């Protein structure tokens, strides 16, 4: 096995190990970055919902609430407005899902499932929590679920959710007097829950990982090409010339010209030492012949 082949095998193994390590590390880092990007997108969805809720409470409800005794309009409910607007937004971002769930909602369609109930209770138990994120597996697919607390911060919300007596009669006629009451100012009653499939993060991680691996592969190919060229030029060629000369000299052929490699490296020093040995051997052979 030649020196070049041994060197290339060692270099290939080193590059392969480096490439696999770089791929594993870069995929992990890129996946975390992709998850953070999904979370930032979820925060934008939430910010849009909060803006709609605030606009509904401050601008829409005062205009339509006078008719609540006769006809209850869902458009005056912040949760209804936020989820209705998101339904339109979802047409452009179908990978995201948005829900406002409450432990005791007026509209039973807003009841939480077991996971959502657990997230709401965690937010209720720790008022300092601004959000909770978890990964859920469903039907073989993984989903990133993020919950943000829905806390009663405006007294206007209590107009419909303090007691059945204070609520608009039309709302009681529509939803009944058994749910959605007893809420208090400052209480976390539910959560904004945003869900996105982890496939988004995985896809972005794979795409970025492929680009990184392709870049590393190009770099390693350049390293192979450059180091092989330098190996041949600096090491292998001089060694072959000295080996050929040594073989002829060992057979008694001293007509071969001396080889001196230019430079001050180890191969150059070896060529000088070889020439000195050759001259010494030539003189010794001449003395024997005489």
Residue frames as qw, qx, qy, qz and C-alpha x, y, z in Angstrom:
[[0.000, 0.890, 0.457, 0.000, 0.00, 0.00, 0.00],
 [0.456, 0.441, -0.005, 0.773, 1.54, 3.28, -1.14],
 [0.230, -0.229, -0.408, 0.854, 2.05, 6.34, 1.01],
 [0.248, -0.073, -0.216, -0.942, -0.51, 8.34, -0.96],
 [0.567, -0.317, -0.662, -0.374, -3.17, 5.66, -0.52],
 [0.487, -0.340, -0.654, 0.469, -2.48, 5.41, 3.22],
 [0.078, -0.130, -0.185, 0.971, -2.67, 9.19, 3.53],
 [0.374, -0.151, -0.389, -0.829, -5.92, 9.38, 1.56],
 [0.560, -0.365, -0.739, -0.080, -7.54, 6.63, 3.62],
 [0.372, -0.339, -0.524, 0.687, -6.59, 8.41, 6.85],
 [0.062, 0.084, -0.033, -0.994, -7.76, 11.75, 5.46],
 [0.436, -0.255, -0.602, -0.618, -11.01, 10.26, 4.18],
 [0.517, -0.425, -0.722, 0.173, -11.80, 8.68, 7.55],
 [0.242, -0.291, -0.346, 0.859, -10.98, 11.93, 9.35],
 [0.203, -0.015, -0.255, -0.945, -13.17, 13.92, 6.94],
 [0.482, -0.328, -0.723, -0.371, -16.00, 11.37, 7.19],
 [0.432, -0.441, -0.648, 0.445, -15.96, 11.50, 10.99],
 [0.107, -0.232, -0.126, 0.959, -15.79, 15.31, 10.87],
 [0.288, -0.142, -0.483, -0.815, -18.63, 15.46, 8.35],
 [0.496, -0.428, -0.746, -0.120, -20.87, 13.16, 10.43],
 [0.361, -0.420, -0.500, 0.666, -20.10, 15.10, 13.62],
 [0.015, 0.125, -0.090, -0.988, -20.71, 18.42, 11.86],
 [0.363, -0.275, -0.638, -0.621, -23.97, 17.09, 10.39],
 [0.471, -0.485, -0.722, 0.149, -25.22, 15.89, 13.79],
 [0.279, -0.400, -0.332, 0.807, -24.25, 19.09, 15.60],
 [0.082, 0.045, -0.267, -0.959, -25.51, 21.41, 12.86],
 [0.369, -0.379, -0.723, -0.444, -28.83, 19.53, 12.59],
 [0.409, -0.528, -0.641, 0.377, -29.38, 19.83, 16.34],
 [0.175, -0.350, -0.125, 0.912, -28.52, 23.53, 16.34],
 [0.164, -0.056, -0.471, -0.865, -30.55, 24.27, 13.21],
 [0.361, -0.462, -0.784, -0.204, -33.56, 22.33, 14.54],
 [0.305, -0.549, -0.501, 0.595, -33.50, 24.35, 17.76],
 [0.042, -0.247, 0.142, 0.958, -33.27, 27.50, 15.68],
 [0.244, -0.229, -0.684, -0.648, -36.18, 26.34, 13.51],
 [0.349, -0.557, -0.740, 0.142, -38.28, 25.63, 16.61],
 [0.207, -0.485, -0.258, 0.810, -37.50, 29.12, 17.89],
 [0.076, 0.043, -0.423, -0.902, -38.56, 30.51, 14.52],
 [0.321, -0.432, -0.777, -0.327, -41.87, 28.64, 14.78],
 [0.332, -0.575, -0.572, 0.482, -42.31, 30.07, 18.29],
 [0.088, -0.301, 0.044, 0.948, -41.68, 33.58, 16.95],
 [0.226, -0.189, -0.629, -0.719, -44.33, 32.98, 14.29],
 [0.372, -0.529, -0.762, 0.037, -46.70, 31.77, 17.02],
 [0.244, -0.481, -0.342, 0.769, -46.04, 34.97, 18.95],
 [0.078, 0.070, -0.333, -0.937, -47.02, 36.96, 15.86],
 [0.347, -0.388, -0.760, -0.389, -50.27, 34.97, 15.65],
 [0.376, -0.560, -0.625, 0.393, -50.90, 35.72, 19.31],
 [0.151, -0.306, -0.065, 0.938, -50.07, 39.42, 18.91],
 [0.209, -0.162, -0.541, -0.799, -52.60, 39.61, 16.08],
 [0.422, -0.497, -0.751, -0.108, -55.23, 37.91, 18.27],
 [0.336, -0.482, -0.450, 0.673, -54.52, 40.27, 21.18],
 [0.010, -0.115, 0.181, 0.977, -54.89, 43.26, 18.88],
 [0.341, -0.318, -0.662, -0.587, -58.24, 41.97, 17.64],
 [0.439, -0.515, -0.699, 0.234, -59.40, 41.28, 21.21],
 [0.238, -0.379, -0.249, 0.859, -58.42, 44.78, 22.34],
 [0.129, -0.029, -0.376, -0.917, -60.12, 46.39, 19.34],
 [0.389, -0.418, -0.754, -0.326, -63.29, 44.38, 19.98],
 [0.406, -0.534, -0.598, 0.439, -63.46, 45.29, 23.68],
 [0.212, -0.432, -0.124, 0.868, -62.66, 48.97, 23.20],
 [0.143, 0.225, -0.343, -0.900, -64.33, 49.75, 19.90],
 [0.352, -0.158, -0.773, -0.503, -66.86, 47.14, 18.83],
 [0.289, -0.395, -0.829, 0.271, -68.50, 46.19, 22.12],
 [0.011, 0.394, 0.341, -0.854, -69.46, 49.80, 23.09],
 [0.292, 0.158, -0.387, -0.860, -71.21, 50.24, 19.73],
 [0.530, -0.095, -0.721, -0.436, -73.23, 47.00, 19.82],
 [0.194, -0.089, -0.863, 0.458, -73.77, 46.29, 23.51],
 [0.360, 0.058, 0.229, -0.902, -76.92, 48.44, 23.71],
 [0.714, 0.079, -0.372, -0.588, -78.82, 45.74, 21.81],
 [0.228, 0.213, -0.934, 0.172, -77.68, 42.86, 24.06],
 [0.419, 0.066, 0.626, -0.655, -80.95, 42.87, 25.98],
 [0.750, 0.398, 0.099, -0.519, -82.80, 41.95, 22.79],
 [0.900, 0.418, -0.113, 0.049, -80.21, 40.32, 20.55],
 [0.595, -0.642, 0.390, 0.285, -76.81, 39.06, 21.63],
 [0.645, 0.728, -0.233, -0.030, -74.17, 39.59, 18.92],
 [0.916, -0.204, 0.054, 0.340, -71.12, 37.26, 19.12],
 [0.536, 0.611, -0.030, 0.582, -69.13, 40.00, 17.39],
 [0.262, -0.853, 0.175, -0.416, -68.98, 41.82, 20.72],
 [0.878, -0.438, 0.175, 0.076, -67.07, 38.89, 22.29],
 [0.014, -0.815, 0.542, 0.205, -63.29, 39.28, 22.10],
 [0.515, -0.222, 0.819, 0.118, -62.65, 35.54, 21.83],
 [0.655, 0.544, 0.522, -0.045, -65.14, 35.18, 18.97],
 [0.342, 0.918, -0.118, -0.161, -63.56, 38.07, 17.05],
 [0.210, -0.681, 0.677, 0.180, -60.00, 36.79, 17.56],
 [0.556, -0.023, 0.825, 0.103, -60.85, 33.28, 16.39],
 [0.593, 0.699, 0.383, -0.110, -62.92, 34.54, 13.45],
 [0.213, 0.901, -0.325, -0.191, -60.09, 36.75, 12.23],
 [0.349, -0.482, 0.788, 0.158, -57.63, 33.88, 12.65],
 [0.711, 0.312, 0.629, -0.034, -59.85, 31.66, 10.50],
 [0.523, 0.850, 0.020, -0.064, -59.22, 34.11, 7.65],
 [0.071, -0.814, 0.572, 0.070, -55.51, 34.31, 8.49],
 [0.677, -0.217, 0.703, 0.007, -55.28, 30.53, 8.53],
 [0.782, 0.583, 0.210, -0.063, -56.01, 30.41, 4.81],
 [0.404, 0.825, -0.370, 0.135, -52.54, 31.87, 4.24],
 [0.012, 0.519, -0.793, 0.319, -50.90, 29.99, 7.13],
 [0.839, -0.163, -0.314, -0.414, -52.69, 26.62, 7.20],
 [0.631, 0.134, -0.689, 0.331, -49.94, 25.01, 9.28],
 [0.015, 0.137, -0.563, 0.815, -50.97, 27.00, 12.37],
 [0.406, -0.553, -0.687, -0.241, -54.01, 26.40, 14.55],
 [0.002, -0.257, 0.365, -0.895, -55.41, 28.86, 17.11],
 [0.493, -0.530, -0.661, -0.196, -57.87, 28.28, 19.92],
 [0.159, -0.437, 0.404, -0.787, -59.04, 30.19, 22.96],
 [0.620, -0.289, -0.728, -0.048, -59.94, 27.66, 25.62],
 [0.280, -0.504, 0.365, -0.731, -61.38, 28.35, 29.08],
 [0.034, 0.024, -0.948, 0.315, -62.00, 26.06, 32.02],
 [0.188, 0.546, 0.743, -0.338, -65.60, 27.27, 32.28],
 [0.067, -0.017, 0.391, 0.918, -66.48, 28.98, 28.99],
 [0.493, 0.330, 0.260, -0.762, -69.79, 30.54, 28.12],
 [0.754, 0.419, -0.310, -0.401, -69.68, 28.78, 24.76],
 [0.850, -0.290, 0.439, -0.033, -69.06, 25.07, 25.37],
 [0.819, 0.545, -0.038, 0.176, -67.24, 24.89, 22.03],
 [0.193, 0.798, -0.431, 0.375, -64.35, 26.58, 23.89],
 [0.838, -0.491, 0.215, -0.105, -63.97, 23.77, 26.43],
 [0.093, 0.701, -0.702, -0.082, -60.37, 22.52, 26.65],
 [0.897, 0.059, -0.435, -0.054, -59.24, 18.98, 26.04],
 [0.833, -0.495, -0.122, 0.213, -57.10, 17.21, 28.65],
 [0.656, 0.101, -0.008, 0.748, -53.82, 18.67, 27.40],
 [0.045, 0.614, 0.125, 0.778, -55.25, 22.17, 27.16],
 [0.616, -0.726, -0.194, -0.235, -56.76, 21.87, 30.63],
 [0.823, -0.308, -0.107, 0.464, -53.36, 20.84, 32.02],
 [0.449, 0.306, 0.056, 0.838, -51.67, 23.82, 30.36],
 [0.238, -0.724, -0.186, -0.620, -54.32, 26.23, 31.69],
 [0.748, -0.640, -0.177, 0.009, -53.93, 24.89, 35.23],
 [0.734, -0.083, -0.063, 0.671, -50.16, 25.33, 35.03],
 [0.185, 0.482, 0.108, 0.850, -50.64, 28.95, 33.97],
 [0.493, -0.729, -0.221, -0.421, -53.13, 29.48, 36.78],
 [0.826, -0.466, -0.186, 0.256, -50.78, 27.98, 39.38],
 [0.570, -0.288, 0.086, 0.765, -47.86, 30.19, 38.36],
 [0.235, 0.912, 0.274, -0.193, -48.91, 33.76, 37.46],
 [0.190, -0.746, 0.407, 0.491, -45.32, 34.55, 36.44],
 [0.537, 0.076, 0.743, 0.392, -45.47, 32.12, 33.53],
 [0.275, 0.527, -0.163, -0.788, -45.82, 34.02, 30.28],
 [0.748, 0.334, -0.363, -0.444, -46.13, 30.92, 28.12],
 [0.663, -0.260, 0.701, -0.037, -45.78, 27.14, 28.12],
 [0.592, 0.493, -0.485, -0.414, -44.60, 25.10, 25.15],
 [0.639, -0.205, 0.735, -0.100, -44.74, 21.35, 24.74],
 [0.317, 0.310, -0.734, -0.515, -44.37, 18.80, 21.96],
 [0.710, 0.079, 0.522, -0.466, -47.31, 16.46, 21.47],
 [0.004, 0.169, -0.885, -0.434, -47.41, 13.33, 19.31],
 [0.615, 0.335, 0.424, -0.573, -50.67, 12.63, 17.53],
 [0.847, 0.466, 0.206, -0.150, -51.35, 10.03, 14.86],
 [0.850, 0.097, 0.190, 0.481, -47.63, 9.56, 14.27],
 [0.345, 0.673, 0.046, 0.653, -46.97, 13.27, 13.86],
 [0.459, -0.375, -0.408, 0.695, -45.41, 15.69, 16.33],
 [0.020, 0.830, 0.312, 0.462, -46.92, 19.08, 17.09],
 [0.318, 0.036, -0.382, 0.867, -45.54, 22.06, 18.94],
 [0.283, -0.762, -0.536, -0.228, -48.22, 23.46, 21.26],
 [0.267, 0.128, -0.312, 0.903, -47.77, 26.84, 22.93],
 [0.287, -0.740, -0.605, -0.059, -50.17, 28.21, 25.55],
 [0.152, 0.294, -0.181, 0.926, -50.42, 31.86, 26.60],
 [0.068, -0.405, -0.754, 0.512, -52.49, 32.87, 29.64],
 [0.139, -0.582, -0.428, -0.678, -55.85, 34.56, 29.18],
 [0.298, -0.309, -0.593, 0.681, -56.12, 36.76, 32.24],
 [0.032, -0.853, -0.494, -0.167, -59.01, 39.11, 33.03],
 [0.442, -0.126, -0.109, 0.881, -57.37, 42.53, 32.92],
 [0.131, -0.192, -0.203, -0.951, -60.28, 44.71, 31.84],
 [0.306, 0.182, 0.659, -0.663, -63.44, 45.28, 33.86],
 [0.558, 0.282, -0.249, -0.740, -65.43, 45.25, 30.63],
 [0.409, 0.119, -0.888, -0.172, -65.01, 41.46, 30.47],
 [0.004, 0.133, 0.855, -0.502, -66.85, 41.07, 33.78],
 [0.468, 0.153, 0.029, -0.870, -69.99, 42.62, 32.34],
 [0.773, 0.126, -0.428, -0.450, -70.74, 39.24, 30.79],
 [0.713, 0.113, -0.677, 0.144, -68.88, 36.90, 33.13],
 [0.105, -0.359, 0.597, -0.710, -69.39, 38.07, 36.73],
 [0.354, 0.171, 0.811, -0.434, -72.89, 36.75, 37.55],
 [0.171, 0.404, 0.812, 0.386, -75.84, 35.62, 35.43],
 [0.003, 0.825, 0.490, -0.281, -77.89, 38.53, 36.79],
 [0.108, -0.747, 0.170, 0.634, -75.39, 41.08, 35.46],
 [0.330, -0.067, 0.736, 0.587, -75.02, 39.40, 32.07],
 [0.369, 0.168, -0.294, -0.866, -77.03, 40.54, 29.03],
 [0.711, 0.124, 0.512, -0.467, -80.37, 38.69, 28.95],
 [0.764, 0.529, -0.213, -0.303, -79.92, 37.85, 25.30],
 [0.275, 0.532, -0.795, 0.100, -76.63, 36.12, 26.09],
 [0.411, -0.138, 0.790, -0.434, -78.33, 34.09, 28.84],
 [0.789, 0.351, 0.203, -0.461, -81.05, 33.08, 26.37],
 [0.649, 0.595, -0.448, -0.155, -78.39, 31.95, 23.89],
 [0.440, 0.403, -0.762, 0.252, -75.91, 30.15, 26.16],
 [0.727, -0.477, -0.492, -0.041, -77.78, 29.61, 29.44],
 [0.285, -0.863, 0.213, -0.360, -76.86, 30.70, 32.99],
 [0.931, -0.356, 0.065, 0.045, -74.70, 27.71, 33.97],
 [0.818, 0.020, 0.129, 0.560, -71.34, 28.42, 32.36],
 [0.435, 0.495, 0.092, 0.747, -68.88, 31.26, 32.01],
 [0.297, -0.843, -0.070, -0.443, -69.58, 33.10, 35.28],
 [0.763, -0.627, -0.014, 0.154, -67.76, 33.83, 38.51],
 [0.696, 0.357, -0.070, 0.619, -64.69, 35.20, 36.77],
 [0.404, -0.841, -0.132, 0.335, -62.62, 37.73, 38.71],
 [0.302, 0.925, -0.216, 0.086, -60.35, 40.58, 37.75],
 [0.087, -0.725, 0.679, -0.074, -56.75, 39.35, 37.53],
 [0.769, -0.107, 0.616, -0.135, -57.78, 35.70, 37.27],
 [0.135, 0.352, -0.786, -0.490, -56.37, 33.44, 34.55],
 [0.729, 0.171, 0.396, -0.532, -59.47, 31.75, 33.17],
 [0.889, 0.395, 0.230, -0.006, -58.10, 30.15, 30.03],
 [0.467, -0.458, 0.487, 0.578, -55.36, 30.20, 27.46],
 [0.573, 0.691, -0.231, -0.374, -54.60, 31.16, 23.91],
 [0.738, -0.211, 0.619, 0.164, -53.36, 27.91, 22.44],
 [0.488, 0.715, -0.347, -0.360, -51.38, 27.91, 19.21],
 [0.821, -0.123, 0.547, 0.104, -50.37, 24.65, 17.54],
 [0.469, 0.717, -0.411, -0.312, -47.97, 24.05, 14.66],
 [0.997, 0.054, -0.014, 0.049, -46.65, 20.76, 13.30],
 [0.538, -0.644, 0.416, 0.350, -43.02, 20.00, 14.11],
 [0.746, 0.352, 0.433, 0.364, -42.69, 19.04, 10.44],
 [0.236, 0.959, 0.024, 0.154, -42.18, 22.76, 9.77],
 [0.347, -0.826, 0.442, 0.051, -39.13, 22.86, 12.04],
 [0.777, -0.141, 0.572, 0.222, -37.89, 19.48, 10.79],
 [0.659, 0.643, 0.303, 0.246, -38.20, 20.57, 7.17],
 [0.108, 0.968, -0.179, 0.138, -36.31, 23.80, 7.77],
 [0.564, -0.634, 0.522, 0.088, -33.67, 21.92, 9.76],
 [0.813, 0.138, 0.503, 0.257, -33.22, 19.39, 6.93],
 [0.510, 0.817, 0.143, 0.228, -32.99, 22.08, 4.26],
 [0.092, -0.930, 0.337, -0.111, -30.43, 24.09, 6.20],
 [0.722, -0.423, 0.539, 0.098, -28.59, 20.91, 7.23],
 [0.813, 0.386, 0.355, 0.254, -28.30, 19.80, 3.59],
 [0.317, 0.916, -0.085, 0.231, -26.85, 23.20, 2.66],
 [0.379, -0.799, 0.462, -0.067, -24.32, 22.99, 5.50],
 [0.824, -0.151, 0.527, 0.148, -23.34, 19.41, 4.67],
 [0.701, 0.636, 0.201, 0.250, -22.95, 20.35, 0.99],
 [0.074, 0.946, -0.257, 0.186, -20.70, 23.24, 2.04],
 [0.591, -0.594, 0.546, 0.005, -18.60, 21.00, 4.29],
 [0.873, 0.182, 0.419, 0.167, -18.34, 18.41, 1.51],
 [0.518, 0.819, -0.015, 0.246, -17.02, 21.01, -0.94],
 [0.205, -0.869, 0.426, -0.144, -14.48, 22.14, 1.66],
 [0.764, -0.330, 0.552, 0.051, -13.34, 18.55, 2.28],
 [0.815, 0.472, 0.262, 0.210, -13.00, 17.92, -1.47],
 [0.269, 0.909, -0.210, 0.240, -10.83, 21.03, -1.74],
 [0.492, -0.693, 0.521, -0.081, -8.77, 19.79, 1.21],
 [0.887, 0.043, 0.441, 0.129, -8.32, 16.42, -0.55],
 [0.667, 0.691, 0.105, 0.259, -7.28, 18.06, -3.80],
 [0.057, 0.920, -0.304, 0.242, -4.91, 20.63, -2.28],
 [0.590, -0.601, 0.535, -0.068, -3.27, 18.27, 0.24],
 [0.898, 0.150, 0.379, 0.165, -2.81, 15.55, -2.39],
 [0.537, 0.794, -0.046, 0.282, -1.19, 18.04, -4.73],
 [0.162, -0.856, 0.427, -0.240, 1.10, 19.29, -1.96],
 [0.816, -0.336, 0.469, -0.019, 1.85, 15.73, -0.84],
 [0.863, 0.383, 0.231, 0.234, 2.85, 14.72, -4.35],
 [0.388, 0.846, -0.123, 0.346, 4.87, 17.87, -4.97],
 [0.216, -0.812, 0.430, -0.331, 6.61, 18.22, -1.61],
 [0.635, -0.415, 0.628, -0.173, 6.95, 14.61, -0.41],
 [0.891, 0.165, 0.420, -0.043, 6.19, 11.84, -2.90],
 [0.660, 0.737, -0.102, 0.098, 8.04, 13.17, -5.97],
 [0.033, 0.788, -0.582, 0.198, 11.32, 13.85, -4.10],
 [0.666, -0.330, 0.643, -0.183, 11.08, 10.52, -2.28],
 [0.895, 0.372, 0.246, -0.033, 10.54, 8.65, -5.57],
 [0.488, 0.802, -0.309, 0.149, 13.56, 10.38, -7.14],
 [0.208, -0.669, 0.671, -0.243, 15.75, 9.58, -4.15],
 [0.825, -0.088, 0.526, -0.189, 14.42, 6.00, -4.04],
 [0.837, 0.546, 0.031, 0.024, 15.22, 5.50, -7.73],
 [0.274, 0.799, -0.484, 0.228, 18.71, 6.93, -7.27],
 [0.499, -0.520, 0.641, -0.264, 19.32, 4.81, -4.16],
 [0.925, 0.126, 0.338, -0.118, 18.31, 1.66, -6.03],
 [0.717, 0.660, -0.160, 0.157, 20.77, 2.37, -8.88],
 [0.004, 0.771, -0.560, 0.304, 23.57, 3.34, -6.50],
 [0.729, -0.351, 0.537, -0.241, 22.99, 0.14, -4.50],
 [0.925, 0.301, 0.227, 0.053, 23.62, -1.77, -7.75],
 [0.647, -0.282, 0.288, 0.647, 26.92, 0.08, -8.26],
 [0.368, 0.625, 0.396, 0.563, 25.66, 2.64, -10.81],
 [0.322, -0.599, -0.234, 0.695, 27.14, 5.97, -9.69],
 [0.226, 0.186, 0.434, 0.852, 26.38, 7.71, -12.98],
 [0.146, -0.767, -0.606, -0.155, 23.02, 8.85, -11.65],
 [0.144, 0.532, -0.129, 0.825, 23.13, 12.61, -11.00],
 [0.172, -0.208, -0.687, 0.675, 22.69, 13.83, -7.45],
 [0.197, -0.682, -0.538, -0.454, 19.25, 15.05, -6.47],
 [0.212, -0.142, -0.456, 0.853, 18.96, 18.07, -4.22],
 [0.078, -0.744, -0.643, -0.166, 15.50, 19.23, -3.27],
 [0.114, 0.475, -0.080, 0.869, 15.26, 23.04, -2.98],
 [0.544, -0.674, -0.188, -0.463, 14.19, 24.44, 0.35],
 [0.026, 0.481, -0.686, 0.545, 14.92, 24.01, 4.03],
 [0.811, -0.269, 0.085, -0.512, 12.36, 21.39, 5.04],
 [0.707, -0.357, 0.606, -0.070, 12.95, 17.83, 6.23],
 [0.873, 0.393, 0.278, 0.083, 12.84, 16.34, 2.71],
 [0.388, 0.864, -0.262, 0.183, 15.51, 18.81, 1.57],
 [0.350, -0.692, 0.607, -0.172, 17.68, 17.84, 4.54],
 [0.865, -0.031, 0.500, -0.043, 17.13, 14.16, 3.69],
 [0.761, 0.637, 0.033, 0.113, 18.26, 14.73, 0.10],
 [0.121, 0.849, -0.470, 0.207, 21.47, 16.36, 1.30],
 [0.597, -0.459, 0.638, -0.162, 22.14, 13.51, 3.74],
 [0.905, 0.257, 0.338, -0.017, 21.49, 10.97, 0.98],
 [0.572, 0.783, -0.194, 0.149, 23.95, 12.72, -1.33],
 [0.165, -0.755, 0.602, -0.202, 26.62, 12.67, 1.39],
 [0.783, -0.177, 0.586, -0.114, 26.08, 8.97, 1.98],
 [0.835, 0.531, 0.144, 0.022, 26.28, 8.37, -1.76],
 [0.335, 0.839, -0.392, 0.172, 29.55, 10.25, -2.10],
 [0.437, -0.581, 0.658, -0.195, 31.00, 8.39, 0.89],
 [0.872, 0.085, 0.476, -0.078, 29.92, 5.08, -0.63],
 [0.703, 0.705, -0.057, 0.066, 31.37, 6.05, -4.01],
 [0.063, 0.805, -0.560, 0.187, 34.75, 6.93, -2.43],
 [0.645, -0.364, 0.648, -0.176, 34.74, 3.71, -0.44],
 [0.889, 0.336, 0.309, -0.032, 34.05, 1.65, -3.58],
 [0.500, 0.813, -0.273, 0.117, 36.85, 3.49, -5.42],
 [0.236, -0.698, 0.649, -0.193, 39.31, 2.68, -2.61],
 [0.814, -0.082, 0.564, -0.114, 38.35, -1.00, -2.76],
 [0.801, 0.592, 0.088, 0.025, 38.85, -1.07, -6.55],
 [0.242, 0.841, -0.459, 0.155, 42.32, 0.52, -6.17]]
